[in-house]
Amino acid sequence: MAGNRSFKDYVADRFENELFNAVKNYIEENYDNLNLRLYKVRNIGGIELSDIEVKFVSVNDLLGMKIEFDVVVEADLGVRESDYHYDETEYCSQWFMLKCLGDLDSNLDDFIISSVTEYIGKNKQPKPMSDSLVPIISKEQLESVATDFLRRYYPEALKTPMAVEPQVLAEKMGLRVEMREITKDLCVFGQIFFHDCEAEFYDKVSDKMVQTHVDAKTIFVDPKAYFLYNLGSVNNTIVHECVHWDLHRKAFELERLYNSSATRIKCQVIGGIKDNNKDATDWMEWQANALAPRIQMPISTFKKKAFEFIKQYKKEIGTDELIDVMEPVIDSLATFFGVSRTAAKIRMIDVGYEEAIGTFTYIDGRYVKPHRFKKGILQRNQTFSISATDAAIQSLANPEMSSLVRDGSYLYVDSHFVLNHPKYLTQDIFGNTILTDYARTHMEECCLIFELSVRSGCREKYYSECFLNRDKSSIISFDIKYSGGYEYSTQEKKAKLLADVLAENARIYNKLPNSYTDSLKIVRKWKNVTFKELAERTMLSERTIRRIVNGEETGSLNSIILICLGLHLPPEISRHIIDKSPFSLNLANQNHQWYNFALTHLYGHTMDEIRTFLHQYGAAPL
């Protein structure tokens, strides 16, 4: 379909004579009562209509393929004085509204004008349509539109929780579904045909596009073209095409009035980012994408089933925490309603379960444990979770964030920048640093917030879904930047919570001499770590560590970094020791960037965790 067809332009062109004559007749019958702005003519002796211009058309959707529409025109008038003593003719313009009716199934051949009045204001249409004959549906109306759709075609789904069977739905609507390959490159995942035609499809045997006769009211779905692997499952695609048939036939028929060879709407997988200037096709796709999951998971029965699963899993797992059961609940809902996990997750958020936002998140290919936060803290394009690469870039390149985290009061743990306090961080049985249960359920207290923007891989209308679904299989990439924190994002609030820790760090820092070896002696005793323990952590020999600390050998940059990390030294103390040594970190060197990140944000982790981290991101081993 073409991006935008104008119903106003079509009406103005095709029905120009009918509109002109209707206005002319109205003026002739009512010229004494017209509310004209005249300055010279005192008494109207006659009015001549010279031209009209259609200013806009306001369309109301009716049942079937009928529409009613108000055509507002500006008429150019020549008004004559009735008193022959004044040979005056004054020219002015006046707006008129013509109420019209027509049936698109008849190509508007039955077009009639039911009334003409002077224009005093735009009428509010009960079911308004755009100039491209696309229904005007706001985000707030989506639930009611989906409910109305089900009431007409699948009313049983509004009474009892059940899966809406797409094939059955299509049959109820008089449509036929056929699975077949559509294109070789899988760029089209579904299409619906409104008229009989000859169409081309990819034939795997001949490796060519072949022409095939297609009957009207047929939906074709390519089962291999799953958009983003989770937003375009076969079930969703069939319902998506059913929405097109129900809501967008009139827009399609307008296209046929311009282009008689048009036969179908096809839904494509299109890469790149689209700006905010949506055309008619974009709006139709937005509506179909937004309505399909709401039809598959009706709000009232979905809430009922979600509550049942929540109650069931809380009892089975033995917990009162909603976050502990959210992932199995989402999976069960996905299975029950026959939708993807992503669709079920987004639906849970839509109906008010913000706890679902922190579920099924994968960063750097790793699963991030579910987490929870106060409602309303995050916008849809914000997150607590950030990849290590983005974390390194932001901590170096973002001045606001750099000033906040350089003292090591935030550790990078499980893809989050977490305030380094026992309330929020602990160790598991293997000694690995992890978030406490309290932190996982109060993320707004202890974690920094970042803003996401889609870099590539999907169109603008999918942004909100993509933000909430950074899953393992996603092809979407993001730009990310520090956006602040909540409870403890400022230096003052951070310092208040960490007052004792920061005071102790400052006390030791102020005692450090300019000799890096003497500084190492002080911090080793401060941390109460033996040479043997330090050797086990760093995998340096005990003899080497002793010689470095005692000033008998200079060591190397790597050995100094290992000792600092093995002692879990705060970043400022590590920097002091390295700065006073014969070595220095060169932040233009990629390896050194990662070492600096580890010294600043991973110093509380075990050496095994740090080594694994550095290896994962391609840094040379220490």
Summary of the structure (lengths in Angstrom):
residues: 622
radius of gyration: 34.5
end to end distance: 59.2
largest distance: 123.1
contacts: 1947
relative contact order: 0.07
helix: 44%
strand: 21%
